Amino acid sequence: MIRYHAAWVVPIEGEPIKDGWVTVDRGRIVALGRRAANDSTRGVELGDVAVMPGLVNAHTHLELSYLRDQIAPASSFTAWARQIIAERRKTHLLTDPAIPAGVDAAIEELLRCGTALVGEITNTLFMTFDKLAQSPLAGVVFWELIGFNLDADFDAMVTQALEDLGDLPATEKVRGSLAAHAPYSVAPLFFRAIKKAVNKMPFVPCSVHLAENVEEVELLTTGGGPWKALMQDIGSWNPEWTAPGVGPVKYLDDMGFIDDRLLVVHGVQTSKADLERLRSRGATLVTCPRSNGHTGAGLPPIVDFYESGVRIAIGTDSLASCPDLNVFAEIATLHALAPSVPATSLLESATIQGARALGFDADYGTIEPGKLARLLAVDVPPGTSDVEEYLVSGIHPGQIRWVES
Ligand SMILES: [Zn+2]
């Protein structure tokens, strides 16, 4: 058993503890508390640091890491998507060595930035699953399904995807599940088939990009606009499809897709009524504000997010739309854009909310007896009085160490 002493312990579950201690035994947290003035118990002195749970990056696409700094900021989301599609057509997803090299570098960066858990979207399945399973990271790898124009048997496609998941090497640390890409790229019957399959699995979450951009809202409400043009250009449009005439959140809710297993990624284009709908279903909204700024989607309504009471987690999104994989930088962006949102809430979003959404809250997300000791020691200036405010104001990787590695 090892006892660690730190200027601050930030358990997330409960108030920050000044002059705190945490004891760890064989990789698990045993107890925590505050050092009394007369407490002479020996411990490992970590000094002027805040000990806190490893962070959760609830939305990544590690296979896009090779596109770091390659995709220019766009004035509209479909303009950004056209750049991505053009770049990806230059490389072969399964054979280009730049892609696995990018994944390896991204995993190293996630660890340097204090990430314990990821919600990873994959288009190859095997590439990121194996690398994550062999790394210290844990999380969910979502096998992303796309199909809008197919007359295909969607049930058979989902069955095949489930078999692919079943073929993965068994590990409790990284779990496989399914994701639907987005309303403009997944046919209604495909959404239903994916939901049916996920509901039959033992608790695993599901993910969808939703209400990310105005073009998506235009497509669903009018049946036309830039998404239709893009889909026609790449041969993926389905002329049989009819617009539901409602916004993205109501569209998926009406087909029963939104529930407490779902990670709704982005939500830039959500009204207060949409947020209330997500809250009442128990879904988790994953916000990625730096990506939204880069892709031309625009800034998310962060204050509305937090005022609605919906569960909020945080993701960086891919390096094709974000400059780094540092969740602390994402938190700092949220804090700068919405200073009225309490620092406590932002820190919960980056830890326990993401862990809960991914189904890993029994082991991650807070410092509590019994949980894994995947803990960070973050350098803080001597005499820091408001440690939460400091942690949401921008932490760089050089300030971060793993308490036990
Ligand atoms: Zn994404």
Boltz pocket constraint, residues with backbone or C-beta under 6 A from the ligand:
constraints:
  - pocket:
      binder: B
      contacts: [[A, 59], [A, 60], [A, 61], [A, 121], [A, 209], [A, 265], [A, 317], [A, 318]]
      max_distance: 6.0
